[in-house]
Amino acid sequence: MSLATTGELVTRAAAAHSAVAAFNIITLEHVEAVIAGAESAAAPVVLQVSENAVRFRYGRLLPLARAAVTAAERAAVPVALHLDHVQSDELLRQAPGAGFSSVMFDAARLPYAENLAATRTAADWAHGQGMWIEAELGEIGGKDGRAPLDAHAPGARTDPGEARAFVADTGVDALAVAVGSAHAMTRRTATLDHGLLERLSAALPVPLVLHGSSGVPDDGLVRAVARGITKVNVGTALNAAMTRAIRDFLAAHPEAVDSRKYLGVGREAMAREVARIIGVLGAGRSSPTAPANPS
């Protein structure tokens, strides 16, 4: 199957009042697990490479990107590539040539006016390359080891009026909103502000994106999709599944040295978690975004 674009997958999900799952990948095992899980659920999926993942791979985007493109082109379901949480202008400009159809440009750390100006420049460039662009307003805490913001701290939540102006002035195609989730949560204890999410959905003409979804309980994800979330980002949940499986395997087989054995167990655990999350989001076999006869 040919490589899909993030824009078309999100647009179809929005029309179906559903959400497309977007999983952050770090290794080839992540790539294979996400695609296997999506195929099991007969649903489209987005593979995301973050700037942090590129840094982990010695600052080189192409090796992981090329592997992801090759695997996506052989998948039985639509798969798109998305470059996530990009702050580097140099990395942003590598995206089109590496197979990415979309990018999340992250200037949310900046004051509002600077965020707007930087995002507008990035959006103009991305659209000139035919790319779909996501931005963030408000602060979804927990990234790079930072603690989540207090619920009442300035900037901890996305303001609907400010968000409407931000989208109009930047021209972005989607907006990641701060409604109570946080990155890197290993416990599913986040409580989303569903009232705020409803107001944001009513105020904005673009799809809404939920970051930090690994910390949100299943019922919270279901309610978020019902209130307008159209793209759900997941990263930590896959790493946790992989790590648990490998720890259990090595505890039971302390003599093991063949990395294929424990990496295979970890890959299978991630694939199961991918299929489970897609099922929670309602993007499984009954979804109109899924192919009619996946092979």
C-alpha positions in Angstrom: 0.0 0.0 0.0 1.3 3.4 -0.8 2.3 5.9 1.9 -0.7 7.8 3.2 -0.6 11.4 4.4 -1.5 12.6 7.9 -3.8 15.2 6.6 -6.0 12.7 4.7 -6.1 10.3 7.7 -7.1 13.1 10.1 -9.7 14.5 7.7 -11.3 11.1 7.3 -11.3 10.6 11.0 -13.0 14.0 11.6 -15.7 13.1 9.1 -16.4 9.9 10.9 -16.4 11.6 14.4 -13.5 9.3 15.3 -9.7 9.8 15.9 -6.6 8.5 14.2 -4.0 7.0 16.6 -0.4 8.4 16.2 2.4 6.5 17.8 5.9 7.7 18.5 8.6 5.4 17.2 12.2 5.1 18.4 13.5 1.8 17.0 12.7 -0.5 14.1 10.9 -2.7 16.6 8.5 0.3 17.3 7.9 0.7 13.6 7.1 -3.0 13.1 4.9 -3.2 16.2 2.8 -0.1 15.4 2.1 -1.4 11.9 1.4 -5.0 13.1 -1.0 -3.6 15.7 -2.7 -1.4 13.2 -3.1 -4.3 10.8 -4.5 -6.4 13.5 -7.1 -3.7 14.1 -7.6 -3.1 10.4 -7.1 0.7 11.0 -5.0 3.5 9.6 -2.2 4.8 11.8 0.4 7.5 12.0 4.1 6.8 12.7 5.6 9.8 14.6 9.3 10.6 15.0 10.1 13.2 17.6 13.0 15.6 17.6 14.1 13.8 20.8 14.1 10.4 18.9 16.2 12.0 16.2 18.6 13.2 18.9 18.8 9.7 20.3 19.7 8.4 16.9 22.8 10.5 16.8 21.0 13.4 15.3 20.3 11.5 12.1 16.7 11.5 10.8 17.1 9.4 7.6 18.0 5.9 9.0 14.8 5.6 11.0 12.7 7.5 8.5 13.8 5.3 5.6 13.0 2.2 7.6 9.5 3.6 8.5 8.8 4.6 4.9 9.8 1.1 3.6 7.6 -0.6 6.3 4.7 1.7 5.7 4.7 1.1 1.9 4.4 -2.6 2.6 1.6 -2.3 5.2 -1.9 -3.7 4.7 -3.4 -0.5 6.1 -2.8 3.2 5.4 0.2 4.5 7.3 1.5 8.1 7.4 4.7 9.6 8.7 4.7 12.7 11.0 7.6 14.6 12.4 6.8 15.4 16.0 7.7 18.3 18.5 10.1 20.0 16.1 11.9 23.0 17.4 14.9 22.9 15.1 14.5 24.8 11.9 17.2 22.6 10.3 15.2 19.4 11.2 11.9 20.9 10.0 13.5 21.4 6.5 14.6 17.8 6.3 11.0 16.5 6.7 9.7 16.5 3.1 12.8 14.8 1.6 12.6 12.1 4.3 9.0 11.0 3.5 7.1 13.0 6.1 3.7 14.4 5.0 3.3 16.4 8.2 5.1 18.1 11.1 4.2 19.3 14.6 6.1 22.6 15.0 6.6 23.2 18.7 7.0 26.8 19.8 4.6 26.5 22.8 7.5 27.2 25.2 7.6 30.8 23.9 5.5 33.7 24.9 2.3 34.0 22.8 3.5 36.6 20.3 6.7 34.7 19.7 4.9 31.4 19.4 2.6 32.9 16.9 5.3 34.5 14.8 7.5 31.4 14.7 4.6 29.1 14.0 3.3 31.3 11.1 6.7 31.3 9.5 6.9 27.5 9.9 3.4 27.1 8.5 4.1 29.2 5.5 7.1 27.1 4.7 5.4 23.8 5.3 2.4 24.7 3.1 4.8 25.7 0.4 6.2 22.1 0.6 2.7 20.6 0.5 2.9 19.6 4.1 0.2 19.5 6.8 1.2 21.3 10.0 0.2 21.0 13.7 1.1 23.5 16.4 0.6 23.7 20.2 -1.0 26.4 22.3 -1.0 26.2 26.1 1.6 24.0 27.7 1.3 20.2 27.8 3.8 19.6 30.5 6.0 16.6 31.3 8.2 16.8 28.2 12.0 16.5 28.6 11.6 15.5 32.3 9.7 18.7 33.2 7.0 18.3 35.8 3.4 18.8 34.6 2.0 22.3 35.2 -0.4 22.8 38.0 -4.0 22.9 36.6 -4.3 26.6 37.6 -0.9 27.8 36.5 -0.8 30.5 33.8 -0.6 28.8 30.4 -1.5 25.4 31.7 -4.7 25.3 29.7 -5.5 26.5 26.1 -7.8 29.5 26.0 -10.6 29.1 23.3 -10.6 32.7 22.3 -6.8 32.9 22.1 -6.7 29.6 20.2 -9.2 30.8 17.6 -7.0 33.9 16.9 -3.9 31.8 16.9 -5.2 29.4 14.3 -6.5 32.2 12.1 -3.2 34.1 12.3 -0.9 31.2 11.8 -2.9 29.1 9.3 -2.0 25.8 11.0 -4.0 22.7 10.0 -4.4 21.3 13.5 -3.9 22.4 17.1 -2.6 20.4 20.0 -4.5 21.6 23.1 -3.7 21.6 26.8 -6.7 20.2 28.6 -5.1 18.2 31.4 -2.8 15.6 30.0 1.0 15.5 30.3 3.8 13.8 28.5 5.7 10.8 29.8 3.1 9.7 32.4 3.5 6.1 33.4 0.3 6.0 35.4 -3.1 6.6 33.8 -4.3 9.2 36.2 -4.7 12.3 34.1 -8.1 14.0 34.3 -9.1 15.9 31.2 -11.1 19.1 31.3 -13.9 17.9 29.0 -15.8 21.2 29.4 -12.8 23.1 28.1 -12.4 20.6 25.3 -16.0 21.1 24.2 -15.5 24.9 24.1 -12.3 24.5 22.1 -14.0 22.2 19.6 -16.8 24.7 19.1 -14.4 27.6 18.8 -11.9 26.1 16.3 -12.2 25.2 12.6 -9.3 22.8 12.7 -8.9 19.3 14.1 -7.8 19.0 17.8 -4.9 16.9 18.9 -4.3 15.3 22.3 -0.7 14.9 23.4 0.3 12.9 26.5 -2.5 10.3 25.9 -0.6 7.5 27.7 -1.6 9.0 31.0 -5.3 9.2 30.2 -7.7 6.3 31.2 -9.7 4.6 28.4 -12.9 6.3 29.3 -11.2 9.7 29.2 -9.9 9.0 25.7 -13.4 7.9 24.6 -14.9 11.1 26.0 -12.2 13.2 24.4 -12.8 11.8 20.9 -16.6 12.4 21.4 -15.8 16.0 22.2 -13.6 16.7 19.2 -10.2 15.2 19.6 -9.3 13.8 16.1 -5.6 12.8 16.5 -4.4 11.0 19.6 -0.6 10.9 20.3 0.8 7.9 22.2 4.4 7.2 23.1 5.1 6.3 26.7 2.5 3.5 26.7 4.4 1.6 24.0 7.7 2.0 25.9 6.1 0.8 29.1 4.7 -2.3 27.4 8.0 -3.1 25.7 10.0 -2.6 28.9 7.6 -4.7 31.1 7.7 -7.6 28.6 11.5 -7.5 28.3 12.0 -7.4 32.1 9.7 -10.3 32.6 11.4 -12.3 29.8 14.9 -11.7 31.2 13.8 -12.5 34.7 12.5 -15.8 33.5 15.5 -16.4 31.2 18.5 -14.9 33.0 20.8 -16.9 30.6 19.4 -15.2 27.5 21.9 -13.2 25.4 20.2 -13.4 21.9 18.6 -9.9 21.6 16.1 -11.2 19.1 14.5 -13.2 21.8 13.7 -10.4 24.2 13.3 -7.7 21.5 10.7 -10.0 19.8 8.8 -10.3 23.1 8.9 -6.5 23.5 7.7 -5.9 19.9 4.8 -8.3 20.4 3.8 -6.5 23.6 3.8 -3.1 21.8 1.8 -4.5 18.9 -0.9 -5.7 21.3 -1.0 -2.2 23.0 -1.3 -0.5 19.7 -4.3 -2.7 18.7 -5.9 -2.1 22.1 -5.6 1.7 22.0 -6.9 1.8 18.4 -9.9 -0.2 19.6 -10.5 2.2 22.5 -10.5 5.1 20.0 -13.1 3.5 17.8 -10.8 3.3 14.9 -11.0 -0.4 14.4 -12.7 -2.7 11.9 -16.0 -0.7 11.7 -14.2 2.6 10.9 -14.7 4.0 7.4 -11.0 5.0 7.4 -10.0 1.3 7.5 -9.5 -0.6 4.2 -12.5 -2.8 3.2 -10.4 -5.9 2.6 -7.0 -5.7 4.4 -4.6 -8.4 3.2 
